[in-house]
């Protein structure tokens, strides 16, 4: 008689957090561990381990959803100092939303500042390894911000518009003779 958990028949796969959450839901809906093992191609022991660690998996889900993380991750390692981690990530999101560039060096300096302010560990070192783990935890990718939008001088452009309006009135130049050209298009 074949069961869904014959070790030779089961291909060992690592489940994402999203899959583990589906398994938890189906366990609550009275699905058997054997059927779930077959369905998700894991051993029955893996299903039981997921059942036992339900609270940890739900806590991980909460952390990832609050930090805009991906539930498709297969592993998640929580930060040692979660308060520092949360505050730094909030600061990072604020800076990025303002269109400011945040480099790894800036993140490490800010982490040290936050650690001191929050009374964190005295031996905390914002190393390259720590930075890599921080980026992985929060799904931060290094992206180059392109374009002139972020570096535009809003006040200067308003002054320029006013000067152009005055120049048009004084000289009588028609709008069809005024244009703007950059490396991408003619306006």
JODAKA-V462544 format. One record per pair of residues at least 12 apart in sequence whose ideal C-beta (glycine too) atoms are under 10 Angstrom apart, sorted by the first residue. I is the first residue (numbers start at 1). J is the second residue. D is the distance in whole Angstrom. If there is no record, write none. Layout:
i:I j:J d:D
i:I j:J d:D
This chain:
i:2 j:38 d:10
i:3 j:34 d:6
i:3 j:37 d:8
i:3 j:38 d:9
i:3 j:44 d:8
i:4 j:32 d:9
i:4 j:33 d:9
i:4 j:34 d:5
i:4 j:35 d:7
i:4 j:36 d:8
i:4 j:37 d:5
i:4 j:38 d:3
i:4 j:39 d:8
i:4 j:40 d:10
i:4 j:41 d:9
i:4 j:42 d:9
i:4 j:43 d:9
i:4 j:44 d:7
i:4 j:47 d:10
i:5 j:33 d:8
i:5 j:34 d:6
i:5 j:37 d:5
i:5 j:38 d:8
i:5 j:42 d:8
i:5 j:43 d:5
i:5 j:44 d:4
i:5 j:45 d:8
i:5 j:46 d:9
i:5 j:47 d:9
i:6 j:37 d:10
i:6 j:43 d:9
i:7 j:43 d:7
i:7 j:45 d:10
i:9 j:38 d:9
i:9 j:41 d:9
i:10 j:37 d:7
i:10 j:38 d:8
i:10 j:40 d:10
i:10 j:41 d:6
i:10 j:42 d:7
i:10 j:43 d:6
i:10 j:44 d:9
i:10 j:46 d:9
i:11 j:41 d:6
i:11 j:42 d:9
i:12 j:41 d:8
i:12 j:42 d:7
i:12 j:43 d:8
i:12 j:46 d:9
i:13 j:40 d:8
i:13 j:41 d:5
i:13 j:42 d:6
i:13 j:46 d:9
i:13 j:74 d:9
i:14 j:42 d:9
i:14 j:46 d:10
i:14 j:74 d:5
i:14 j:75 d:8
i:15 j:40 d:6
i:15 j:41 d:9
i:15 j:42 d:7
i:15 j:46 d:8
i:15 j:47 d:10
i:15 j:50 d:8
i:15 j:74 d:7
i:16 j:70 d:9
i:16 j:71 d:7
i:16 j:72 d:5
i:16 j:73 d:6
i:16 j:74 d:5
i:16 j:75 d:9
i:17 j:57 d:7
i:17 j:58 d:10
i:17 j:60 d:6
i:17 j:61 d:6
i:17 j:64 d:7
i:17 j:69 d:9
i:17 j:70 d:8
i:17 j:71 d:5
i:17 j:72 d:7
i:17 j:73 d:6
i:17 j:74 d:7
i:17 j:75 d:9
i:17 j:76 d:7
i:18 j:61 d:9
i:18 j:64 d:10
i:18 j:70 d:9
i:18 j:71 d:4
i:18 j:72 d:6
i:18 j:73 d:9
i:18 j:74 d:10
i:19 j:40 d:6
i:19 j:42 d:9
i:19 j:50 d:9
i:19 j:71 d:9
i:19 j:72 d:9
i:19 j:74 d:9
i:20 j:40 d:9
i:20 j:46 d:10
i:20 j:47 d:10
i:20 j:49 d:10
i:20 j:50 d:5
i:20 j:51 d:10
i:20 j:53 d:8
i:20 j:54 d:9
i:20 j:56 d:10
i:20 j:57 d:5
i:20 j:58 d:10
i:20 j:60 d:9
i:20 j:61 d:9
i:20 j:71 d:9
i:20 j:74 d:9
i:21 j:50 d:9
i:21 j:54 d:10
i:21 j:57 d:7
i:21 j:58 d:8
i:21 j:60 d:9
i:21 j:61 d:6
i:21 j:71 d:7
i:22 j:36 d:9
i:22 j:39 d:9
i:22 j:40 d:8
i:23 j:36 d:6
i:23 j:37 d:10
i:23 j:39 d:9
i:23 j:40 d:6
i:23 j:42 d:9
i:23 j:46 d:9
i:23 j:47 d:6
i:23 j:50 d:5
i:23 j:51 d:8
i:23 j:54 d:9
i:23 j:57 d:9
i:24 j:47 d:10
i:24 j:50 d:7
i:24 j:51 d:7
i:24 j:53 d:9
i:24 j:54 d:5
i:24 j:57 d:7
i:24 j:58 d:8
i:24 j:61 d:10
i:26 j:39 d:8
i:26 j:40 d:9
i:26 j:47 d:10
i:27 j:47 d:8
i:27 j:48 d:10
i:27 j:50 d:8
i:27 j:51 d:6
i:27 j:54 d:8
i:28 j:51 d:10
i:28 j:54 d:9
i:31 j:47 d:9
i:32 j:44 d:9
i:32 j:47 d:9
i:33 j:45 d:9
i:33 j:46 d:9
i:33 j:47 d:4
i:33 j:48 d:6
i:33 j:50 d:9
i:33 j:51 d:8
i:34 j:47 d:8
i:35 j:47 d:9
i:36 j:48 d:10
i:36 j:50 d:9
i:36 j:51 d:9
i:56 j:76 d:10
i:56 j:78 d:9
i:57 j:76 d:9
i:59 j:76 d:10
i:59 j:78 d:8
i:60 j:73 d:9
i:60 j:75 d:10
i:60 j:76 d:5
i:60 j:77 d:10
i:60 j:78 d:8
i:61 j:76 d:9
i:63 j:76 d:8
i:63 j:78 d:7
i:63 j:79 d:9
i:63 j:82 d:8
i:63 j:85 d:9
i:63 j:86 d:9
i:63 j:137 d:8
i:63 j:138 d:10
i:64 j:76 d:7
i:64 j:137 d:9
i:64 j:138 d:9
i:64 j:139 d:9
i:66 j:86 d:8
i:66 j:89 d:9
i:67 j:85 d:9
i:67 j:86 d:8
i:67 j:89 d:6
i:67 j:90 d:9
i:67 j:93 d:9
i:67 j:137 d:7
i:67 j:138 d:5
i:67 j:139 d:8
i:67 j:140 d:10
i:68 j:89 d:9
i:68 j:93 d:8
i:68 j:138 d:7
i:68 j:139 d:7
i:68 j:140 d:10
i:69 j:89 d:10
i:69 j:136 d:9
i:69 j:137 d:7
i:69 j:138 d:6
i:69 j:139 d:5
i:69 j:140 d:10
i:70 j:138 d:10
i:70 j:139 d:6
i:73 j:136 d:9
i:73 j:137 d:9
i:73 j:139 d:8
i:75 j:136 d:9
i:76 j:136 d:9
i:76 j:137 d:7
i:77 j:133 d:7
i:77 j:136 d:8
i:77 j:137 d:7
i:78 j:137 d:8
i:79 j:130 d:9
i:79 j:133 d:8
i:79 j:134 d:7
i:79 j:137 d:6
i:79 j:138 d:10
i:80 j:120 d:9
i:80 j:121 d:8
i:80 j:124 d:9
i:80 j:130 d:9
i:80 j:133 d:10
i:81 j:111 d:10
i:81 j:114 d:9
i:81 j:115 d:7
i:81 j:118 d:8
i:81 j:120 d:5
i:81 j:121 d:7
i:81 j:124 d:7
i:83 j:114 d:9
i:83 j:115 d:10
i:83 j:118 d:6
i:83 j:119 d:10
i:83 j:120 d:8
i:84 j:111 d:7
i:84 j:112 d:10
i:84 j:114 d:5
i:84 j:115 d:6
i:84 j:117 d:9
i:84 j:118 d:6
i:84 j:120 d:5
i:84 j:121 d:9
i:84 j:124 d:8
i:84 j:126 d:10
i:84 j:134 d:10
i:85 j:111 d:9
i:85 j:114 d:9
i:85 j:133 d:10
i:85 j:134 d:7
i:85 j:137 d:7
i:85 j:138 d:8
i:86 j:114 d:10
i:86 j:138 d:10
i:87 j:110 d:9
i:87 j:111 d:9
i:87 j:114 d:5
i:87 j:115 d:10
i:87 j:117 d:9
i:87 j:118 d:7
i:88 j:107 d:7
i:88 j:108 d:10
i:88 j:110 d:6
i:88 j:111 d:5
i:88 j:113 d:9
i:88 j:114 d:6
i:88 j:115 d:9
i:88 j:118 d:10
i:88 j:126 d:9
i:88 j:134 d:7
i:88 j:138 d:9
i:89 j:107 d:10
i:89 j:134 d:8
i:89 j:137 d:8
i:89 j:138 d:5
i:89 j:140 d:9
i:91 j:107 d:9
i:91 j:110 d:6
i:91 j:111 d:9
i:91 j:113 d:10
i:91 j:114 d:7
i:92 j:106 d:9
i:92 j:107 d:7
i:92 j:110 d:8
i:92 j:134 d:9
i:92 j:135 d:10
i:92 j:138 d:8
i:92 j:140 d:7
i:93 j:138 d:9
i:93 j:140 d:10
i:95 j:107 d:10
i:95 j:110 d:9
i:96 j:140 d:9
i:96 j:143 d:9
i:96 j:145 d:9
i:98 j:150 d:9
i:99 j:145 d:7
i:99 j:147 d:10
i:99 j:149 d:8
i:99 j:150 d:4
i:99 j:151 d:9
i:99 j:152 d:10
i:100 j:145 d:9
i:100 j:150 d:8
i:101 j:143 d:10
i:101 j:144 d:9
i:101 j:145 d:6
i:101 j:150 d:8
i:102 j:140 d:9
i:102 j:142 d:10
i:102 j:145 d:10
i:103 j:142 d:9
i:104 j:126 d:9
i:104 j:128 d:8
i:104 j:131 d:5
i:104 j:132 d:9
i:104 j:134 d:9
i:104 j:135 d:8
i:104 j:140 d:10
i:104 j:142 d:8
i:105 j:126 d:10
i:105 j:131 d:9
i:107 j:126 d:8
i:107 j:130 d:10
i:107 j:131 d:6
i:107 j:134 d:7
i:107 j:135 d:8
i:107 j:140 d:9
i:108 j:125 d:9
i:108 j:126 d:4
i:108 j:127 d:8
i:108 j:128 d:8
i:108 j:130 d:8
i:108 j:131 d:6
i:108 j:134 d:9
i:109 j:126 d:7
i:110 j:126 d:9
i:111 j:124 d:8
i:111 j:125 d:9
i:111 j:126 d:4
i:111 j:130 d:7
i:111 j:131 d:8
i:111 j:134 d:8
i:112 j:124 d:7
i:112 j:125 d:8
i:112 j:126 d:5
i:113 j:126 d:10
i:114 j:126 d:10
i:147 j:184 d:10
i:148 j:182 d:8
i:148 j:184 d:10
i:164 j:178 d:7
